Amino acid sequence: MDARLKPYLDLIEKKFDLKNYTFKDYHLSRKVNIFNETVYSLTIEWLPEHASVEEDGSNPDGTASIDIDIHTKQVYSAIFVNGLTYSSGPTFKSNDLNQIISWIETETGLSYEKQFKLTKQEDRQFLFTACWNGTAIYPGGSIDVRLDQEGRIVFYSVIEPFPSDGDVYEESFALTLHKVDKIAEKQWQFIDYPDYEAETITPVYGIEEIFIGNDNESTQEYLPYSYGQTPVNQVLTWRESSTTTFEFQKVELTEEVTLDQAFRQDPHPDLTPISLDEIDRIVQLSQRYFSQTFPNESGGWILSAVQRTQGYLIAKILKSSSGLQLFPRKVSLIFDSDGQHLVNEFDNHVMQEMIEDFHHQGEVNISHQTTFQQIKPYLTLEPYYVYQPEHRQFRLYGKLDTSYGVNATTGEIKPYFE
C-alpha cells in the first residue's frame, strides 16, 4: 500500500473507532462539482475482525465503506453494510438532535439553519437539506444520518453543494402569485396522465414546475438540472436516410484514478471545453443516425445539449412535443472524446412502451382557461436560491409548483403529481 495513504487510514480509524476492523481495500475517484472544480475522493473499505468476503464476492454485514476528500479530509460518507456496526463511535444517546447537529457542524464546517436545516426526522433517521439562512437551495445538498438502536452511526452521507459566504446574492423575495400569473398560465399544460395500476390514461391539466427570477423576467426549468452542458437546441432534419454504417461499442463510464493525479490535483477531463467543430460533427452524425433509425421523423427531434462525461461526449436529443409529459421521449447519443465517432446510444422508449396498451378514458370537455382558474388556489410559489453558472452565484428565484391537477373530463381536482 502506498505510504501516502496512511494518514487517511489513521484518521478514519480514529474518527470511527475501527479497532475491531481490518483494512480491506481502497479506490480513488474524481468528479466535477457545481463550481467546475475537480474533487478527488478516497473510498476505503474495512472488514469486521474475523469476517471474510462472502462466496458471491459481496461484503459481510458490518463492513465499513468510508469516503473522504483527498484534499480537505472531509468525510463524505460512512456506510456500514446492512446497518450493522462493530464500531463504538460516533454515538448519540437517545437520538439527541442537538448532539447530531453539533457533530455535523464540526465535521463539515457548516452552520445549522444558515447552511443546512432539518427536513425529516423519522425514528433513528435524520435528513437535512441545504439552505441559505433558511431559504432552500437548488440544486441543493443533503446530509443523511442514520443510527442503530444504541445510537451509533450506521449510515452517514453528505452530498454537496452547500453555499458559503460569497456564493449567494442576497435580496428580499419580491414575487407573488399574482405577479407571475401570466407565466403560471403558460406553464399550465395538458397531459395524458398514466395510471400504472389501473392501466388507464386520463386527460389531465397540470403545472410544469419552473423557477421564476425575482425580477419576474428570467425563468429556469426545474428538472432536470445539469451543469456543464453546452446548449445546442438544433432541430435534426434530413431529406433521405444516410448510408453511414454505425458500429456500437461497450461504454465504460468508470476510470482509473491514480494517487499521483490526486495529489497533483489534475483537472478532470470533463472540464475540457466543447468546441464548435465538435458540436458540428455531433449534429451531422446525429442527423445521419436519426435518418436511419427514425426515417419519417425529420424535424421531429431536437438536439438540446452536449456534455462531457467520463471521456465521452453525450448528446441529449428530445422528441418535439406540444404538451407536458411525465416521461418525455429522449435519446442520448454517446460519442468519443472529440465527436468523431458514434459509440453507442440510450433510448428511453421503454417508458412509452409500458403505456402503449393502456385504455384511454374520457375526452377533453373543459378548457385550458377554465381549469387554470380552478387550480389557482392550489398553486405555490416558494423562494429558492438557484445556482447560476454564468454568475457563479446562487440567485433568488421563486419555484412555481403544485402537486394537484384537474381532470379535463370531469373537472375533478386531485393530487396527481405527488
RASULNOR-V668365 format. One record per residue. N is the residue number from 1. OMEGA is omega as a letter, one per 20 degrees, with the letter a starting at -180 (999 if undefined). Layout:
n:N omega:OMEGA
n:N omega:OMEGA
This chain:
n:1 omega:a
n:2 omega:a
n:3 omega:a
n:4 omega:a
n:5 omega:a
n:6 omega:r
n:7 omega:r
n:8 omega:r
n:9 omega:r
n:10 omega:a
n:11 omega:a
n:12 omega:a
n:13 omega:r
n:14 omega:a
n:15 omega:a
n:16 omega:r
n:17 omega:a
n:18 omega:a
n:19 omega:r
n:20 omega:a
n:21 omega:r
n:22 omega:r
n:23 omega:r
n:24 omega:a
n:25 omega:r
n:26 omega:r
n:27 omega:a
n:28 omega:r
n:29 omega:r
n:30 omega:r
n:31 omega:r
n:32 omega:r
n:33 omega:a
n:34 omega:a
n:35 omega:a
n:36 omega:r
n:37 omega:r
n:38 omega:a
n:39 omega:r
n:40 omega:a
n:41 omega:r
n:42 omega:r
n:43 omega:a
n:44 omega:r
n:45 omega:r
n:46 omega:r
n:47 omega:r
n:48 omega:r
n:49 omega:r
n:50 omega:r
n:51 omega:r
n:52 omega:r
n:53 omega:a
n:54 omega:a
n:55 omega:a
n:56 omega:r
n:57 omega:a
n:58 omega:r
n:59 omega:r
n:60 omega:r
n:61 omega:r
n:62 omega:r
n:63 omega:r
n:64 omega:r
n:65 omega:a
n:66 omega:a
n:67 omega:a
n:68 omega:r
n:69 omega:a
n:70 omega:a
n:71 omega:a
n:72 omega:a
n:73 omega:r
n:74 omega:r
n:75 omega:r
n:76 omega:r
n:77 omega:r
n:78 omega:a
n:79 omega:r
n:80 omega:a
n:81 omega:r
n:82 omega:r
n:83 omega:r
n:84 omega:r
n:85 omega:r
n:86 omega:r
n:87 omega:r
n:88 omega:r
n:89 omega:i
n:90 omega:a
n:91 omega:a
n:92 omega:a
n:93 omega:r
n:94 omega:r
n:95 omega:a
n:96 omega:a
n:97 omega:a
n:98 omega:r
n:99 omega:a
n:100 omega:r
n:101 omega:r
n:102 omega:r
n:103 omega:r
n:104 omega:r
n:105 omega:r
n:106 omega:a
n:107 omega:a
n:108 omega:a
n:109 omega:a
n:110 omega:r
n:111 omega:a
n:112 omega:r
n:113 omega:r
n:114 omega:a
n:115 omega:r
n:116 omega:a
n:117 omega:r
n:118 omega:r
n:119 omega:a
n:120 omega:r
n:121 omega:a
n:122 omega:a
n:123 omega:a
n:124 omega:r
n:125 omega:a
n:126 omega:a
n:127 omega:r
n:128 omega:r
n:129 omega:a
n:130 omega:r
n:131 omega:r
n:132 omega:a
n:133 omega:r
n:134 omega:r
n:135 omega:a
n:136 omega:a
n:137 omega:r
n:138 omega:i
n:139 omega:a
n:140 omega:r
n:141 omega:r
n:142 omega:r
n:143 omega:a
n:144 omega:r
n:145 omega:r
n:146 omega:a
n:147 omega:r
n:148 omega:a
n:149 omega:r
n:150 omega:r
n:151 omega:r
n:152 omega:r
n:153 omega:r
n:154 omega:r
n:155 omega:r
n:156 omega:a
n:157 omega:r
n:158 omega:r
n:159 omega:a
n:160 omega:j
n:161 omega:r
n:162 omega:a
n:163 omega:r
n:164 omega:r
n:165 omega:a
n:166 omega:r
n:167 omega:a
n:168 omega:r
n:169 omega:a
n:170 omega:r
n:171 omega:r
n:172 omega:a
n:173 omega:a
n:174 omega:a
n:175 omega:r
n:176 omega:r
n:177 omega:r
n:178 omega:a
n:179 omega:a
n:180 omega:a
n:181 omega:a
n:182 omega:r
n:183 omega:r
n:184 omega:r
n:185 omega:r
n:186 omega:a
n:187 omega:r
n:188 omega:a
n:189 omega:r
n:190 omega:r
n:191 omega:r
n:192 omega:a
n:193 omega:a
n:194 omega:r
n:195 omega:a
n:196 omega:r
n:197 omega:a
n:198 omega:a
n:199 omega:r
n:200 omega:r
n:201 omega:a
n:202 omega:r
n:203 omega:a
n:204 omega:r
n:205 omega:r
n:206 omega:r
n:207 omega:r
n:208 omega:a
n:209 omega:a
n:210 omega:r
n:211 omega:a
n:212 omega:a
n:213 omega:a
n:214 omega:r
n:215 omega:r
n:216 omega:r
n:217 omega:a
n:218 omega:r
n:219 omega:r
n:220 omega:a
n:221 omega:a
n:222 omega:r
n:223 omega:i
n:224 omega:r
n:225 omega:r
n:226 omega:r
n:227 omega:a
n:228 omega:r
n:229 omega:r
n:230 omega:a
n:231 omega:r
n:232 omega:r
n:233 omega:a
n:234 omega:r
n:235 omega:a
n:236 omega:a
n:237 omega:r
n:238 omega:r
n:239 omega:r
n:240 omega:a
n:241 omega:r
n:242 omega:r
n:243 omega:r
n:244 omega:r
n:245 omega:r
n:246 omega:r
n:247 omega:a
n:248 omega:r
n:249 omega:r
n:250 omega:r
n:251 omega:r
n:252 omega:a
n:253 omega:r
n:254 omega:r
n:255 omega:r
n:256 omega:r
n:257 omega:a
n:258 omega:r
n:259 omega:r
n:260 omega:r
n:261 omega:a
n:262 omega:a
n:263 omega:r
n:264 omega:a
n:265 omega:r
n:266 omega:r
n:267 omega:r
n:268 omega:r
n:269 omega:a
n:270 omega:r
n:271 omega:r
n:272 omega:a
n:273 omega:r
n:274 omega:a
n:275 omega:r
n:276 omega:r
n:277 omega:r
n:278 omega:r
n:279 omega:r
n:280 omega:r
n:281 omega:a
n:282 omega:r
n:283 omega:a
n:284 omega:a
n:285 omega:r
n:286 omega:r
n:287 omega:r
n:288 omega:a
n:289 omega:a
n:290 omega:r
n:291 omega:r
n:292 omega:a
n:293 omega:r
n:294 omega:a
n:295 omega:a
n:296 omega:a
n:297 omega:r
n:298 omega:a
n:299 omega:a
n:300 omega:a
n:301 omega:a
n:302 omega:r
n:303 omega:a
n:304 omega:a
n:305 omega:r
n:306 omega:a
n:307 omega:r
n:308 omega:r
n:309 omega:r
n:310 omega:r
n:311 omega:r
n:312 omega:r
n:313 omega:a
n:314 omega:r
n:315 omega:r
n:316 omega:a
n:317 omega:a
n:318 omega:r
n:319 omega:r
n:320 omega:a
n:321 omega:a
n:322 omega:a
n:323 omega:r
n:324 omega:r
n:325 omega:r
n:326 omega:r
n:327 omega:a
n:328 omega:r
n:329 omega:a
n:330 omega:r
n:331 omega:r
n:332 omega:r
n:333 omega:a
n:334 omega:a
n:335 omega:r
n:336 omega:a
n:337 omega:r
n:338 omega:r
n:339 omega:a
n:340 omega:a
n:341 omega:r
n:342 omega:a
n:343 omega:a
n:344 omega:r
n:345 omega:r
n:346 omega:a
n:347 omega:a
n:348 omega:a
n:349 omega:a
n:350 omega:r
n:351 omega:r
n:352 omega:a
n:353 omega:a
n:354 omega:a
n:355 omega:a
n:356 omega:a
n:357 omega:r
n:358 omega:a
n:359 omega:r
n:360 omega:a
n:361 omega:r
n:362 omega:r
n:363 omega:r
n:364 omega:a
n:365 omega:a
n:366 omega:a
n:367 omega:r
n:368 omega:a
n:369 omega:a
n:370 omega:a
n:371 omega:r
n:372 omega:r
n:373 omega:r
n:374 omega:a
n:375 omega:a
n:376 omega:a
n:377 omega:a
n:378 omega:a
n:379 omega:r
n:380 omega:r
n:381 omega:a
n:382 omega:r
n:383 omega:r
n:384 omega:r
n:385 omega:a
n:386 omega:a
n:387 omega:r
n:388 omega:a
n:389 omega:a
n:390 omega:r
n:391 omega:a
n:392 omega:a
n:393 omega:r
n:394 omega:r
n:395 omega:a
n:396 omega:r
n:397 omega:r
n:398 omega:r
n:399 omega:r
n:400 omega:a
n:401 omega:r
n:402 omega:r
n:403 omega:a
n:404 omega:r
n:405 omega:a
n:406 omega:r
n:407 omega:a
n:408 omega:r
n:409 omega:a
n:410 omega:a
n:411 omega:a
n:412 omega:r
n:413 omega:a
n:414 omega:r
n:415 omega:a
n:416 omega:a
n:417 omega:r
n:418 omega:999
